[in-house]
């Protein structure tokens, strides 16, 4: 039996729930129920200290960790992409640095 309740969420979260509901063609309530079900499974399967660590981890740290994990997966699946990305990361910091390094003034020649 469904019941109605009021929950305060920020506008960004409200929009995310609405977008997911439209994309998945389900109700916003179903989006929330599915999210809680998934989160509950994660919490119940993980050791308590891991859950507490995850809850205390800052959003920036979580995002960084997720990107690092995704990068590792991509690099493992596509070694050529890894090589290209590593060459790009090793290059100059800005386009200005590159131009200064490669610019030929004609004075040295």
Secondary structure as the mmCIF struct_conf table of DSSP 4:
data_model
#
loop_
_struct_conf.conf_type_id
_struct_conf.id
_struct_conf.beg_label_comp_id
_struct_conf.beg_label_asym_id
_struct_conf.beg_label_seq_id
_struct_conf.end_label_comp_id
_struct_conf.end_label_asym_id
_struct_conf.end_label_seq_id
HELX_RH_AL_P HELX_RH_AL_P1 UNK A 11 UNK A 24
TURN_TY1_P TURN_TY1_P1 UNK A 25 UNK A 25
BEND BEND1 UNK A 26 UNK A 26
HELX_RH_AL_P HELX_RH_AL_P2 UNK A 28 UNK A 45
BEND BEND2 UNK A 46 UNK A 46
HELX_RH_AL_P HELX_RH_AL_P3 UNK A 48 UNK A 56
BEND BEND3 UNK A 57 UNK A 57
HELX_RH_AL_P HELX_RH_AL_P4 UNK A 59 UNK A 77
HELX_RH_AL_P HELX_RH_AL_P5 UNK A 79 UNK A 90
BEND BEND4 UNK A 91 UNK A 91
BEND BEND5 UNK A 93 UNK A 94
HELX_RH_AL_P HELX_RH_AL_P6 UNK A 95 UNK A 102
BEND BEND6 UNK A 106 UNK A 107
#
